[in-house]
Amino acid sequence: MHSVLERTDAQGMTVGLNVLQGSAARRLYERHGFVVEAQDPIDVFMVRPPGACTDAKA
């Protein structure tokens, strides 16, 4: 994921994804700078703007 986010940052692209409510993967995405944009009873929709701060290690 780190290399993909480096490329999207270099291109100035926002990245979006969705994760199931209650999934532990959400914390992984948050560590990579994703934030919640919207949610419904099943999914959490997240986005990461270019250059978002990240606590994740390579």
N, C-alpha and C positions, 0 to 999 in steps of 0.2 A: 504494500500500500504506500509505503514511504516514497518509492521511486515514481509512482503514478502521481502522487500529490506534488512532488517536486516539478514534474513536467507541467501539470496544470497550473501551478503557481507561475512558472516561467512564461506560460502562454496567457496568463491573466484570466483563467477560466474559473468559474464557480462550479463546484461539484455537488451533485445532489444524490441522495439515496434514501431508501426506506428500510426500516428494521421493524420486526414484530414487537408489539407491546410486551414488556417484561423480558425481552432478550438481553442477555449479558453482553451481546455484541454492541449494544448502545454505548456502553462505557468505553469500549475500544474506539469507536468513532468519535466520541467526545474528546478523548485524549489526542486524537488527530485533528482537532479543531472544528469538528462539525457541531452545529447547533440546531435545535429543534425549530422547524419552520411551521409545522402543523402536525396534528395527529387525529386519528379516528379510533374507534374501538379496537381495531386490529393492528394498525400500523402507526409508526412514528416517522414522519418525513423530515429529513435533516439536510442541511446545506453547509457547505464550507466555502467561504469566499477565498479568493486568491490571497496567499500570504497569511492566512489565519494562524494565530499563535497555536502552538502545539506543545504538549507535555510529553509526547510519545518519544521513545528512543528508537533509533534506526533498528 
